[in-house]
């Protein structure tokens, strides 16, 4: 069993990481979590995490947003040094919500909307969080609408956003289905698969 220190921007990303550990059925687990409340703290401390990864396993996920043209540019800019073998630094394109959108069937069922409304190429969505909120507005479930949609122009997410997505991620999100529609998720999963099976290509 490999025990990871998880470094993440928000609670939804943390739940995604926990689900990914569970996906590997006893190979991985979380030692501790480091919430960073946005990507600025991750960027500031990424070299420290890299150094710490010489002594333990660190899994870091950040969002691409619209700051860089692609994930490799962000990684190279933030961490030009040689990566420690026990650091796994992955970028969700463009936000971790794109990985949730990638499981079209289960997200549509959970939101009680048509699958046709869910984008087929979520990595191409410039603002996946906004896409999720727009879909939630179409939901036939009052709980989904009231939890996910912001209550006013000052809020970025609804009051129950994290609770709703914790439920979806842990109980409904299918990683095998999602990785087929999200290249950035697939690369993250394959990076972990390579730790278990060093012979596979990523």
ChimeraX commands (.cxc) that place a marker at each C-alpha (Angstrom):
marker #1 position 0.00,0.00,0.00 radius 0.5
marker #1 position 1.28,3.46,-0.94 radius 0.5
marker #1 position 0.10,6.31,1.30 radius 0.5
marker #1 position -0.15,9.69,-0.41 radius 0.5
marker #1 position -0.15,13.25,0.81 radius 0.5
marker #1 position -2.90,14.86,-1.27 radius 0.5
marker #1 position -2.50,18.52,-2.30 radius 0.5
marker #1 position -5.59,20.11,-3.84 radius 0.5
marker #1 position -7.33,23.39,-4.62 radius 0.5
marker #1 position -10.80,22.65,-3.27 radius 0.5
marker #1 position -13.06,20.03,-1.71 radius 0.5
marker #1 position -14.35,18.70,-5.04 radius 0.5
marker #1 position -10.78,17.99,-6.16 radius 0.5
marker #1 position -10.09,16.28,-2.84 radius 0.5
marker #1 position -13.10,14.00,-3.30 radius 0.5
marker #1 position -11.88,13.17,-6.81 radius 0.5
marker #1 position -8.48,12.18,-5.41 radius 0.5
marker #1 position -10.06,9.96,-2.74 radius 0.5
marker #1 position -12.18,8.27,-5.42 radius 0.5
marker #1 position -9.08,7.71,-7.55 radius 0.5
marker #1 position -7.32,6.00,-4.64 radius 0.5
marker #1 position -10.36,3.74,-4.18 radius 0.5
marker #1 position -10.30,2.98,-7.93 radius 0.5
marker #1 position -6.99,1.20,-7.44 radius 0.5
marker #1 position -8.48,-1.22,-4.91 radius 0.5
marker #1 position -6.00,-1.41,-2.07 radius 0.5
marker #1 position -2.88,-0.12,-3.83 radius 0.5
marker #1 position -3.24,3.51,-2.71 radius 0.5
marker #1 position -4.65,5.44,0.23 radius 0.5
marker #1 position -4.43,8.94,1.67 radius 0.5
marker #1 position -2.00,9.68,4.48 radius 0.5
marker #1 position -3.11,13.30,4.85 radius 0.5
marker #1 position -4.68,16.09,2.84 radius 0.5
marker #1 position -3.41,19.63,2.26 radius 0.5
marker #1 position -6.22,22.00,1.17 radius 0.5
marker #1 position -4.87,25.05,-0.62 radius 0.5
marker #1 position -8.00,27.15,-1.31 radius 0.5
marker #1 position -7.01,27.89,-4.91 radius 0.5
marker #1 position -3.99,27.35,-7.10 radius 0.5
marker #1 position -1.86,30.24,-5.79 radius 0.5
marker #1 position -0.72,28.33,-2.71 radius 0.5
marker #1 position 0.07,25.25,-4.77 radius 0.5
marker #1 position 2.18,27.31,-7.16 radius 0.5
marker #1 position 3.99,28.97,-4.24 radius 0.5
marker #1 position 4.83,25.69,-2.52 radius 0.5
marker #1 position 5.23,23.23,-5.41 radius 0.5
marker #1 position 9.03,23.14,-5.04 radius 0.5
marker #1 position 8.64,22.41,-1.34 radius 0.5
marker #1 position 6.27,19.55,-2.16 radius 0.5
marker #1 position 8.82,18.31,-4.69 radius 0.5
marker #1 position 11.52,18.28,-2.03 radius 0.5
marker #1 position 9.21,16.59,0.47 radius 0.5
marker #1 position 8.45,13.91,-2.11 radius 0.5
marker #1 position 12.01,12.64,-1.69 radius 0.5
marker #1 position 10.78,11.23,1.62 radius 0.5
marker #1 position 7.14,10.36,0.88 radius 0.5
marker #1 position 4.51,10.22,-1.87 radius 0.5
marker #1 position 2.83,13.49,-2.90 radius 0.5
marker #1 position -0.12,13.70,-5.29 radius 0.5
marker #1 position -0.81,17.26,-6.47 radius 0.5
marker #1 position -3.73,18.30,-8.68 radius 0.5
marker #1 position -4.31,21.83,-9.93 radius 0.5
marker #1 position -6.59,23.31,-12.60 radius 0.5
marker #1 position -5.29,24.61,-15.91 radius 0.5
marker #1 position -8.00,27.31,-16.05 radius 0.5
marker #1 position -7.03,29.74,-18.83 radius 0.5
marker #1 position -3.57,30.62,-17.49 radius 0.5
marker #1 position -1.63,28.42,-19.93 radius 0.5
marker #1 position -2.22,26.92,-23.37 radius 0.5
marker #1 position -1.63,23.39,-22.12 radius 0.5
marker #1 position -0.82,21.40,-18.99 radius 0.5
marker #1 position 2.88,20.73,-19.83 radius 0.5
marker #1 position 3.53,24.49,-20.02 radius 0.5
marker #1 position 2.05,25.02,-16.56 radius 0.5
marker #1 position 4.08,22.16,-15.09 radius 0.5
marker #1 position 7.30,23.34,-16.72 radius 0.5
marker #1 position 6.75,26.92,-15.53 radius 0.5
marker #1 position 5.84,26.00,-11.96 radius 0.5
marker #1 position 8.39,23.24,-11.53 radius 0.5
marker #1 position 11.32,23.47,-13.96 radius 0.5
marker #1 position 13.43,21.35,-11.61 radius 0.5
marker #1 position 13.73,17.59,-11.93 radius 0.5
marker #1 position 10.63,16.02,-10.40 radius 0.5
marker #1 position 11.11,13.73,-7.43 radius 0.5
marker #1 position 10.14,10.16,-8.27 radius 0.5
marker #1 position 7.47,10.19,-5.58 radius 0.5
marker #1 position 5.79,13.41,-6.77 radius 0.5
marker #1 position 2.77,13.04,-9.03 radius 0.5
marker #1 position 1.85,16.49,-10.33 radius 0.5
marker #1 position -1.22,16.49,-12.59 radius 0.5
marker #1 position -3.29,19.25,-14.21 radius 0.5
marker #1 position -7.05,19.03,-14.80 radius 0.5
marker #1 position -8.01,20.59,-18.14 radius 0.5
marker #1 position -9.49,23.10,-17.68 radius 0.5
marker #1 position -10.91,22.41,-14.21 radius 0.5
marker #1 position -11.52,19.23,-12.25 radius 0.5
marker #1 position -15.24,19.58,-13.05 radius 0.5
marker #1 position -14.34,18.55,-16.62 radius 0.5
marker #1 position -13.46,15.11,-15.22 radius 0.5
marker #1 position -16.94,14.87,-13.72 radius 0.5
marker #1 position -18.59,16.01,-16.95 radius 0.5
marker #1 position -16.67,13.26,-18.73 radius 0.5
marker #1 position -18.96,10.65,-17.16 radius 0.5
marker #1 position -21.87,11.82,-19.28 radius 0.5
marker #1 position -24.28,8.99,-18.47 radius 0.5
marker #1 position -24.03,9.14,-14.70 radius 0.5
marker #1 position -23.89,12.93,-14.45 radius 0.5
marker #1 position -26.99,13.25,-16.64 radius 0.5
marker #1 position -28.84,10.70,-14.53 radius 0.5
marker #1 position -27.72,12.32,-11.27 radius 0.5
marker #1 position -28.84,15.76,-12.49 radius 0.5
marker #1 position -31.98,14.33,-14.12 radius 0.5
marker #1 position -31.21,15.92,-17.50 radius 0.5
marker #1 position -30.74,14.60,-21.03 radius 0.5
marker #1 position -27.30,13.16,-21.84 radius 0.5
marker #1 position -27.35,15.28,-24.99 radius 0.5
marker #1 position -26.94,18.40,-22.84 radius 0.5
marker #1 position -23.62,17.16,-21.37 radius 0.5
marker #1 position -20.62,18.13,-23.56 radius 0.5
marker #1 position -18.90,15.22,-25.31 radius 0.5
marker #1 position -15.46,16.81,-25.07 radius 0.5
marker #1 position -15.27,18.27,-21.57 radius 0.5
marker #1 position -11.54,19.05,-21.81 radius 0.5
marker #1 position -12.51,21.62,-24.46 radius 0.5
marker #1 position -14.83,23.47,-22.07 radius 0.5
marker #1 position -13.22,26.80,-21.16 radius 0.5
marker #1 position -15.11,27.01,-17.85 radius 0.5
marker #1 position -16.29,23.54,-16.76 radius 0.5
marker #1 position -17.58,24.84,-13.42 radius 0.5
marker #1 position -19.84,27.27,-15.27 radius 0.5
marker #1 position -20.95,24.44,-17.55 radius 0.5
marker #1 position -21.89,22.34,-14.51 radius 0.5
marker #1 position -23.88,25.23,-13.05 radius 0.5
marker #1 position -25.67,25.78,-16.37 radius 0.5
marker #1 position -26.62,22.10,-16.47 radius 0.5
marker #1 position -27.80,22.23,-12.86 radius 0.5
marker #1 position -30.23,25.01,-13.83 radius 0.5
marker #1 position -31.84,22.53,-16.23 radius 0.5
marker #1 position -32.19,19.82,-13.59 radius 0.5
marker #1 position -35.61,18.46,-12.78 radius 0.5
marker #1 position -34.43,17.98,-9.19 radius 0.5
marker #1 position -35.00,20.97,-6.94 radius 0.5
marker #1 position -32.17,19.88,-4.61 radius 0.5
marker #1 position -29.67,19.98,-7.48 radius 0.5
marker #1 position -30.76,23.44,-8.59 radius 0.5
marker #1 position -30.78,24.94,-5.11 radius 0.5
marker #1 position -27.47,23.35,-4.07 radius 0.5
marker #1 position -25.33,24.00,-7.14 radius 0.5
marker #1 position -26.60,27.24,-8.67 radius 0.5
marker #1 position -25.22,30.41,-6.96 radius 0.5
marker #1 position -27.81,32.25,-4.95 radius 0.5
marker #1 position -26.68,35.69,-6.17 radius 0.5
marker #1 position -24.10,37.44,-8.36 radius 0.5
marker #1 position -21.56,37.49,-5.53 radius 0.5
marker #1 position -21.38,33.71,-5.12 radius 0.5
marker #1 position -19.39,31.51,-7.52 radius 0.5
marker #1 position -21.08,28.25,-6.52 radius 0.5
marker #1 position -24.27,27.25,-4.74 radius 0.5
marker #1 position -24.48,26.66,-0.98 radius 0.5
marker #1 position -24.55,22.86,-1.27 radius 0.5
marker #1 position -22.11,22.51,-4.18 radius 0.5
marker #1 position -19.47,20.51,-2.31 radius 0.5
marker #1 position -22.00,18.27,-0.55 radius 0.5
marker #1 position -23.81,17.39,-3.77 radius 0.5
marker #1 position -20.60,16.61,-5.63 radius 0.5
marker #1 position -19.18,14.61,-2.74 radius 0.5
marker #1 position -22.22,12.37,-3.08 radius 0.5
marker #1 position -21.90,12.18,-6.87 radius 0.5
marker #1 position -18.16,11.46,-6.86 radius 0.5
marker #1 position -18.18,8.83,-4.14 radius 0.5
marker #1 position -21.37,7.01,-5.16 radius 0.5
marker #1 position -21.99,7.56,-8.88 radius 0.5
marker #1 position -18.91,8.83,-10.75 radius 0.5
marker #1 position -17.39,6.10,-12.95 radius 0.5
marker #1 position -13.69,6.67,-13.63 radius 0.5
marker #1 position -13.50,4.10,-16.43 radius 0.5
marker #1 position -16.27,5.90,-18.31 radius 0.5
marker #1 position -14.92,9.36,-17.56 radius 0.5
marker #1 position -11.34,8.67,-18.64 radius 0.5
marker #1 position -12.55,7.72,-22.12 radius 0.5
marker #1 position -13.86,11.28,-22.58 radius 0.5
marker #1 position -11.11,13.24,-20.80 radius 0.5
marker #1 position -7.50,13.02,-21.94 radius 0.5
marker #1 position -6.24,14.86,-18.86 radius 0.5
marker #1 position -8.02,12.44,-16.51 radius 0.5
marker #1 position -6.77,9.46,-18.49 radius 0.5
marker #1 position -3.19,10.69,-18.21 radius 0.5
marker #1 position -3.58,11.11,-14.45 radius 0.5
marker #1 position -4.92,7.57,-14.09 radius 0.5
marker #1 position -2.22,6.15,-16.34 radius 0.5
marker #1 position 0.45,7.86,-14.25 radius 0.5
marker #1 position -0.84,5.99,-11.21 radius 0.5
marker #1 position -1.16,2.76,-13.17 radius 0.5
marker #1 position 2.51,3.06,-14.11 radius 0.5
marker #1 position 3.47,3.07,-10.42 radius 0.5
marker #1 position 1.80,-0.31,-10.08 radius 0.5
marker #1 position 2.94,-1.58,-13.47 radius 0.5
marker #1 position 6.16,0.20,-14.52 radius 0.5
marker #1 position 6.14,-1.60,-17.89 radius 0.5
marker #1 position 3.11,0.24,-19.29 radius 0.5
marker #1 position 3.41,3.35,-21.49 radius 0.5
marker #1 position 1.89,6.67,-20.54 radius 0.5
marker link #1:1,2 radius 0.2
marker link #1:2,3 radius 0.2
marker link #1:3,4 radius 0.2
marker link #1:4,5 radius 0.2
marker link #1:5,6 radius 0.2
marker link #1:6,7 radius 0.2
marker link #1:7,8 radius 0.2
marker link #1:8,9 radius 0.2
marker link #1:9,10 radius 0.2
marker link #1:10,11 radius 0.2
marker link #1:11,12 radius 0.2
marker link #1:12,13 radius 0.2
marker link #1:13,14 radius 0.2
marker link #1:14,15 radius 0.2
marker link #1:15,16 radius 0.2
marker link #1:16,17 radius 0.2
marker link #1:17,18 radius 0.2
marker link #1:18,19 radius 0.2
marker link #1:19,20 radius 0.2
marker link #1:20,21 radius 0.2
marker link #1:21,22 radius 0.2
marker link #1:22,23 radius 0.2
marker link #1:23,24 radius 0.2
marker link #1:24,25 radius 0.2
marker link #1:25,26 radius 0.2
marker link #1:26,27 radius 0.2
marker link #1:27,28 radius 0.2
marker link #1:28,29 radius 0.2
marker link #1:29,30 radius 0.2
marker link #1:30,31 radius 0.2
marker link #1:31,32 radius 0.2
marker link #1:32,33 radius 0.2
marker link #1:33,34 radius 0.2
marker link #1:34,35 radius 0.2
marker link #1:35,36 radius 0.2
marker link #1:36,37 radius 0.2
marker link #1:37,38 radius 0.2
marker link #1:38,39 radius 0.2
marker link #1:39,40 radius 0.2
marker link #1:40,41 radius 0.2
marker link #1:41,42 radius 0.2
marker link #1:42,43 radius 0.2
marker link #1:43,44 radius 0.2
marker link #1:44,45 radius 0.2
marker link #1:45,46 radius 0.2
marker link #1:46,47 radius 0.2
marker link #1:47,48 radius 0.2
marker link #1:48,49 radius 0.2
marker link #1:49,50 radius 0.2
marker link #1:50,51 radius 0.2
marker link #1:51,52 radius 0.2
marker link #1:52,53 radius 0.2
marker link #1:53,54 radius 0.2
marker link #1:54,55 radius 0.2
marker link #1:55,56 radius 0.2
marker link #1:56,57 radius 0.2
marker link #1:57,58 radius 0.2
marker link #1:58,59 radius 0.2
marker link #1:59,60 radius 0.2
marker link #1:60,61 radius 0.2
marker link #1:61,62 radius 0.2
marker link #1:62,63 radius 0.2
marker link #1:63,64 radius 0.2
marker link #1:64,65 radius 0.2
marker link #1:65,66 radius 0.2
marker link #1:66,67 radius 0.2
marker link #1:67,68 radius 0.2
marker link #1:68,69 radius 0.2
marker link #1:69,70 radius 0.2
marker link #1:70,71 radius 0.2
marker link #1:71,72 radius 0.2
marker link #1:72,73 radius 0.2
marker link #1:73,74 radius 0.2
marker link #1:74,75 radius 0.2
marker link #1:75,76 radius 0.2
marker link #1:76,77 radius 0.2
marker link #1:77,78 radius 0.2
marker link #1:78,79 radius 0.2
marker link #1:79,80 radius 0.2
marker link #1:80,81 radius 0.2
marker link #1:81,82 radius 0.2
marker link #1:82,83 radius 0.2
marker link #1:83,84 radius 0.2
marker link #1:84,85 radius 0.2
marker link #1:85,86 radius 0.2
marker link #1:86,87 radius 0.2
marker link #1:87,88 radius 0.2
marker link #1:88,89 radius 0.2
marker link #1:89,90 radius 0.2
marker link #1:90,91 radius 0.2
marker link #1:91,92 radius 0.2
marker link #1:92,93 radius 0.2
marker link #1:93,94 radius 0.2
marker link #1:94,95 radius 0.2
marker link #1:95,96 radius 0.2
marker link #1:96,97 radius 0.2
marker link #1:97,98 radius 0.2
marker link #1:98,99 radius 0.2
marker link #1:99,100 radius 0.2
marker link #1:100,101 radius 0.2
marker link #1:101,102 radius 0.2
marker link #1:102,103 radius 0.2
marker link #1:103,104 radius 0.2
marker link #1:104,105 radius 0.2
marker link #1:105,106 radius 0.2
marker link #1:106,107 radius 0.2
marker link #1:107,108 radius 0.2
marker link #1:108,109 radius 0.2
marker link #1:109,110 radius 0.2
marker link #1:110,111 radius 0.2
marker link #1:111,112 radius 0.2
marker link #1:112,113 radius 0.2
marker link #1:113,114 radius 0.2
marker link #1:114,115 radius 0.2
marker link #1:115,116 radius 0.2
marker link #1:116,117 radius 0.2
marker link #1:117,118 radius 0.2
marker link #1:118,119 radius 0.2
marker link #1:119,120 radius 0.2
marker link #1:120,121 radius 0.2
marker link #1:121,122 radius 0.2
marker link #1:122,123 radius 0.2
marker link #1:123,124 radius 0.2
marker link #1:124,125 radius 0.2
marker link #1:125,126 radius 0.2
marker link #1:126,127 radius 0.2
marker link #1:127,128 radius 0.2
marker link #1:128,129 radius 0.2
marker link #1:129,130 radius 0.2
marker link #1:130,131 radius 0.2
marker link #1:131,132 radius 0.2
marker link #1:132,133 radius 0.2
marker link #1:133,134 radius 0.2
marker link #1:134,135 radius 0.2
marker link #1:135,136 radius 0.2
marker link #1:136,137 radius 0.2
marker link #1:137,138 radius 0.2
marker link #1:138,139 radius 0.2
marker link #1:139,140 radius 0.2
marker link #1:140,141 radius 0.2
marker link #1:141,142 radius 0.2
marker link #1:142,143 radius 0.2
marker link #1:143,144 radius 0.2
marker link #1:144,145 radius 0.2
marker link #1:145,146 radius 0.2
marker link #1:146,147 radius 0.2
marker link #1:147,148 radius 0.2
marker link #1:148,149 radius 0.2
marker link #1:149,150 radius 0.2
marker link #1:150,151 radius 0.2
marker link #1:151,152 radius 0.2
marker link #1:152,153 radius 0.2
marker link #1:153,154 radius 0.2
marker link #1:154,155 radius 0.2
marker link #1:155,156 radius 0.2
marker link #1:156,157 radius 0.2
marker link #1:157,158 radius 0.2
marker link #1:158,159 radius 0.2
marker link #1:159,160 radius 0.2
marker link #1:160,161 radius 0.2
marker link #1:161,162 radius 0.2
marker link #1:162,163 radius 0.2
marker link #1:163,164 radius 0.2
marker link #1:164,165 radius 0.2
marker link #1:165,166 radius 0.2
marker link #1:166,167 radius 0.2
marker link #1:167,168 radius 0.2
marker link #1:168,169 radius 0.2
marker link #1:169,170 radius 0.2
marker link #1:170,171 radius 0.2
marker link #1:171,172 radius 0.2
marker link #1:172,173 radius 0.2
marker link #1:173,174 radius 0.2
marker link #1:174,175 radius 0.2
marker link #1:175,176 radius 0.2
marker link #1:176,177 radius 0.2
marker link #1:177,178 radius 0.2
marker link #1:178,179 radius 0.2
marker link #1:179,180 radius 0.2
marker link #1:180,181 radius 0.2
marker link #1:181,182 radius 0.2
marker link #1:182,183 radius 0.2
marker link #1:183,184 radius 0.2
marker link #1:184,185 radius 0.2
marker link #1:185,186 radius 0.2
marker link #1:186,187 radius 0.2
marker link #1:187,188 radius 0.2
marker link #1:188,189 radius 0.2
marker link #1:189,190 radius 0.2
marker link #1:190,191 radius 0.2
marker link #1:191,192 radius 0.2
marker link #1:192,193 radius 0.2
marker link #1:193,194 radius 0.2
marker link #1:194,195 radius 0.2
marker link #1:195,196 radius 0.2
marker link #1:196,197 radius 0.2
marker link #1:197,198 radius 0.2
marker link #1:198,199 radius 0.2
marker link #1:199,200 radius 0.2
marker link #1:200,201 radius 0.2
marker link #1:201,202 radius 0.2
view
